[in-house]
Amino acid sequence: MMDIYKELKDRVSDLWKAEGFLTEEIEIRAKALSTKEAIGTPEQQDFPIQKGKEKLMQATFRGALGQAFTDMYGNYNGTLEEVLNLPMENNRQRAVFVASLNAVQRYLRRIEGSVHCRDEAPVQCGKALVPYLAEKHEGARIAQFGFQPRMVENLAKRGNLRVLDMDPDNVGQDKFGVIIESAENTEDAVEWADLLLVTGTTLANDTITPLLGKKNIVFYGTTIAGAAHLMGWERFCPCSL
């Protein structure tokens, strides 16, 4: 099974060395954004980030911003080489690496949309998802990993949807006519589905590996921006900044 973090580090190391970044003293700052800073003031109050269990860590590299959604947040300062040497043993280390990757990729203009959308944009994102999937993955049975309410609200109307989430407050709840399942059902849901719709947060919390190489995947969110570009993964995030 591929070690996705080793693969990403190898690719990032080659890229940063080629750019001459590893020989420079480069400071990466990451901070936990407040809910208002991260998502603004949308009318709806059911987004995961509003519950306070997870926050966006934001890295700044030469004025470019990159983010990672995580439940282990805090400030970090170090060089890019030090970031590469983080052992990836916990969610905070992975979030620092992922946010830094996104910030540098944004600085290099390899990616766009590395900053979370705000205010009413998440509503527009959810509405845009249905025609996007209809065009690219028409009729697919979808297993969504991560409860993004506006996405589920719109996808539930088309049917053929299962939603899995790691938040115990969501598991077993009826959300827009869909019963939210536990991550314990991952293997069964993957086998059932034609398409996996996966939050990029799986990269920061080390739950991405069981999903790779099994079915077609569409990742969503800002967390996965840099990795999706490096790995050639499909990503849906039309309203990110």
MOWOFEN-V474663 format. One line per field, one symbol per residue. phi: phi as a letter, one per 30 degrees, with the letter a starting at -180 (. if undefined). A space follows every 50 residues. Layout:
phi = ???
//
This chain:
phi = .dddddddddddeddddddidddcdccccbbdddedddbibdddbcdedd didbbdcbcbbhiccbbbdacbcldbbldddddddddhcbdddddddddd edddddddidbbicbedbhcdeddeddddddddddcbeiddccccjdced ddedddddihbbbcbcdddcdiddchicddcdddceeddddddcbccbdd deddcicdedcdicbebcdbjdecedddddciddbcadcdc
//
